[in-house]
Structures are given as C-alpha cells and as structure tokens.
Amino acid sequence: MSDKPGIFSRLRKSISSALNDAVEAVSDPGQEIALMLDDLADQIKQSERDLHQSIVDHKVMEKKAAALKKSEEDWDKRAEQAVRLGDETLARAALERRVEIAAERKASEEAIVEQRKLIEDMRRGIAEAKAKHKNLNNRRGTLIAQARAAKKGTTPSGAISATGAVDRMSAIEDRIAQIEAMNEVHAEGLDSRAQEAAIDAQLAQLEGTSEVDDALEALKAKMAGKRQLTEGDDS
C-alpha cells in the first residue's frame, strides 16, 4: 500500500495555507484564493494517479496469489510422487515447501482484500473531493471578491460578509479534518490487522512441523487407499 499522504490531508493543508495567506499576507488575497482552488485541482489529479497505481498493484497482487496457488498444488503433487516412490524424506520436504507457500498465499489473499478496500476508499474520497472543488470553483469569483473585501475591511455590494466567507471556508476545513480522522482510524485498523497477521504467521510457523506430519500421514493413507483399490480391481 502506498505511504503517500491522503488526499484529505493535502486538501486540508492547502486550505489552511490559503486561508492564512488570504487573511495575513501583503499579497493580493483574491489571488491566494484562486491559487488555492487551482492547487486543489492539482491535488485531485495526483490522487487519481495514486488510485490508478493502487489498481495496478491490486492486479499484480492477484496474479501473485494465483501463481502461489498453482505452486502449492505442484508441491502437493511432488509429495504424492515421493510417497509413491517410497521416499518419505523427500515427501516431507515437499510438504514443508507446500506449507510455506500456502502461508504466503494466505497472506497475499488477505493483502488483496485490504488493497481492494483501500481502492474503494480512494474512489469515494476522490469523488467527494471533486464535488467540493466543483462547488468552490463555481463560487470562485464571489470567494475572490470576498477575500479582497476582507483585506480592505469592506463588504462587496450584494455579497455576504467577509467573515461569513472565512467561516464557510473554515467549515470546509473542519469537515475535511473529520474525514481525514475517519481515514486515520481506518488506517489504524489496517495496522492492527497487519500485526494480527504477523502473529498468525509466527504461530503457523511453530505449528508447521505438526502440520507437515499430519499432511504426510494423510497423504500416505490416501496413496495406500489408491493402491488397495487398484489391487482390488486386479483380483
């Protein structure tokens, strides 16, 4: 998964920076608002590129899981062949390798599920960010006029007060902060699940020997059953 900053974090920083510049900077506050809106558009485009990369990563992970599944089946066949030849040591080695690959496949499949959730979250976030940007961009002229009026200490005729404009922008910032907080909680959940997966992997490693023994006995019983059926058919 990508470690890049979330879209809402970038949007919140952009809004905070623009608000501070519009209120305190000596430069034209209207221009600051215009630059802020353009920056939001750039951030959305970057997030769309991040989404595309996440989708590519998801496809790569799916191919890896499919390859691991096939490899697991191949090692199972090798173990059967070793039992058929009467080489229990070789059969055990093949089963140990199969168990290792099975654990890797399971971890890969779990990562695919998390990656799919990440992609869904990114899509929702981008859609919401686009809607917010469209709304602000439609009011670009009004926001610029209000920012300039706030700098001069006046209010344009027919427009809402400058304080109201800043309040609206602050409300947007607060809303984005709330969404970012929700995303952070989600990320913490992913971290927790990752830790659980690591513990499960350690436990699986400890139980690996027993699992191989069980698999070997089951395989030997399976092969013995096949031989009995074959002998029964010949008699």
C-alpha positions in Angstrom: 0.0 0.0 0.0 1.0 3.5 -0.7 2.6 5.6 2.0 1.7 8.9 0.2 -0.2 11.5 2.2 -4.0 11.1 1.9 -6.0 13.4 -0.3 -7.9 14.9 2.6 -4.7 15.7 4.4 -3.3 17.5 1.3 -6.6 19.4 0.8 -6.7 20.4 4.5 -3.2 21.7 4.3 -3.9 23.6 1.1 -7.0 25.3 2.6 -5.2 26.2 5.8 -2.3 27.7 3.9 -4.6 29.7 1.6 -6.7 31.0 4.4 -3.7 32.2 6.3 -2.2 33.8 3.2 -5.6 35.4 2.3 -6.0 37.0 5.7 -2.4 37.9 6.7 -0.3 38.2 3.6 0.5 41.5 2.0 -0.1 40.0 -1.5 -3.5 40.0 -3.2 -5.8 37.7 -1.1 -8.0 37.2 -4.1 -5.1 35.7 -6.0 -4.4 33.5 -3.0 -7.9 32.1 -3.2 -7.5 31.5 -6.9 -4.2 29.7 -6.4 -5.8 27.6 -3.6 -8.5 26.4 -5.9 -6.0 25.5 -8.7 -3.9 23.7 -6.1 -7.0 21.6 -5.0 -7.5 20.6 -8.7 -3.8 19.5 -8.9 -4.1 17.5 -5.7 -7.2 15.7 -7.0 -5.3 14.8 -10.2 -2.4 13.4 -8.1 -4.8 11.4 -6.1 -6.3 10.0 -9.3 -2.8 8.9 -10.4 -2.3 7.3 -6.9 -5.6 5.5 -7.4 -4.5 4.2 -10.8 -1.3 2.9 -9.3 -3.2 1.2 -6.5 -5.4 -0.6 -9.1 -2.3 -1.8 -10.9 -0.8 -3.0 -7.6 -4.1 -4.9 -6.9 -3.9 -6.7 -10.3 -0.2 -7.6 -9.6 -1.2 -9.0 -6.2 -3.9 -11.1 -7.7 -1.5 -12.6 -10.3 0.9 -13.4 -7.5 -1.8 -15.1 -5.4 -2.8 -17.2 -8.4 0.8 -18.2 -9.1 1.3 -19.2 -5.4 -1.9 -21.3 -5.5 -0.6 -23.2 -8.6 2.8 -23.7 -6.9 1.1 -25.1 -3.8 -0.7 -27.6 -6.0 2.5 -28.5 -7.8 4.3 -29.2 -4.5 1.4 -31.4 -3.3 1.8 -33.4 -6.5 5.5 -33.8 -5.8 4.8 -35.1 -2.3 2.4 -37.6 -3.8 5.0 -38.8 -6.2 7.6 -39.1 -3.4 5.2 -41.3 -1.4 4.5 -43.4 -4.5 8.3 -43.9 -4.8 8.6 -44.8 -1.1 10.8 -41.8 -0.3 9.3 -40.4 2.9 12.1 -37.9 3.5 11.6 -36.3 0.0 7.8 -36.3 0.6 8.3 -34.5 3.9 10.5 -31.9 2.2 7.9 -31.3 -0.5 5.1 -30.9 2.1 7.2 -28.5 4.1 7.6 -26.3 1.0 3.9 -26.6 0.3 3.0 -25.4 3.8 5.4 -22.4 3.4 3.8 -21.5 0.1 0.3 -21.9 1.5 1.1 -19.5 4.3 2.4 -17.0 1.7 -0.7 -17.4 -0.4 -3.0 -16.8 2.5 -1.1 -13.6 3.4 -1.3 -12.5 -0.2 -5.0 -13.0 -0.4 -5.5 -11.1 2.8 -3.4 -8.2 1.4 -5.6 -8.3 -1.7 -8.7 -7.8 0.4 -7.1 -4.8 2.2 -6.0 -3.3 -1.1 -9.5 -3.6 -2.5 -10.8 -1.7 0.5 -8.2 0.9 0.0 -9.2 1.4 -3.6 -12.8 1.8 -2.7 -11.9 4.4 0.0 -9.8 6.3 -2.5 -12.6 6.3 -5.1 -15.1 7.7 -2.6 -12.6 10.3 -1.3 -11.8 11.5 -4.8 -15.5 11.7 -5.7 -16.2 13.8 -2.6 -13.1 16.0 -3.2 -14.2 16.6 -6.8 -17.7 17.6 -5.6 -16.2 20.0 -3.1 -13.8 21.5 -5.6 -16.6 22.0 -8.2 -18.8 23.8 -5.6 -15.9 26.1 -4.6 -14.9 26.7 -8.2 -18.4 27.7 -9.2 -18.1 30.4 -6.5 -14.6 31.4 -7.4 -15.5 34.9 -8.3 -17.5 35.5 -5.2 -14.8 34.0 -2.9 -12.1 36.1 -4.5 -14.2 39.3 -4.1 -15.0 38.4 -0.5 -11.3 37.7 0.3 -10.3 41.1 -1.2 -13.1 42.8 0.6 -12.0 41.2 3.9 -8.5 42.6 3.3 -9.8 46.1 2.8 -12.3 45.8 5.6 -15.3 46.3 3.3 -18.1 44.1 2.0 -19.0 43.9 -1.7 -22.5 45.1 -2.5 -24.9 42.2 -2.8 -22.4 39.7 -1.3 -22.3 38.0 2.1 -20.0 39.4 4.7 -16.3 38.6 4.5 -16.5 37.0 7.9 -19.1 34.7 6.5 -16.8 33.7 3.6 -14.0 32.8 6.0 -16.4 30.9 8.2 -17.6 28.9 5.2 -14.0 28.1 4.3 -13.3 27.1 7.9 -16.3 24.9 7.9 -15.0 23.1 4.8 -11.6 22.7 6.5 -13.3 21.2 9.6 -15.3 18.8 7.5 -12.1 17.6 5.7 -10.4 17.2 9.1 -13.3 15.0 10.2 -13.0 12.8 7.1 -9.2 12.6 7.5 -9.7 11.5 11.1 -12.0 8.7 9.9 -9.4 7.6 7.4 -6.8 7.6 10.1 -9.0 5.4 12.2 -9.4 3.1 9.2 -5.6 3.1 8.7 -5.1 2.2 12.4 -7.4 -0.7 11.9 -5.3 -1.9 8.9 -2.2 -1.7 11.1 -3.9 -3.7 13.8 -4.9 -6.4 11.3 -1.3 -6.4 9.9 0.0 -7.1 13.5 -2.5 -9.9 13.9 -1.4 -11.4 10.6 2.2 -11.3 11.7 1.3 -13.1 15.0 -0.7 -15.7 13.0 2.3 -16.3 10.7 4.5 -16.9 13.7 2.0 -19.4 15.2 1.7 -21.1 11.8 5.5 -21.5 11.7 5.5 -23.1 15.2 2.8 -25.4 14.1 4.4 -26.1 10.7 6.1 -29.3 11.8 2.9 -30.8 13.1 1.0 -29.7 10.0 3.6 -31.4 7.8 3.4 -34.6 9.8 -0.4 -34.6 9.6 -0.2 -33.9 5.8 2.3 -36.7 5.3 0.2 -39.2 7.2 -2.9 -38.2 5.3 -1.0 -38.4 2.0 0.3 -41.9 2.9 -3.2 -43.0 3.8 -4.5 -41.6 0.6 -1.9 -43.3 -1.5 -2.4 -46.6 0.4 -6.2 -46.4 -0.3 -5.5 -45.9 -4.0 -3.2 -49.0 -4.0 -5.9 -51.1 -2.3 -8.5 -50.0 -4.9 -6.1 -50.9 -7.7 -5.3 -54.3 -6.2 -9.0 -54.9 -5.7 -9.7 -54.2 -9.3 -6.9 -56.6 -10.4 -8.1 -59.5 -8.3 
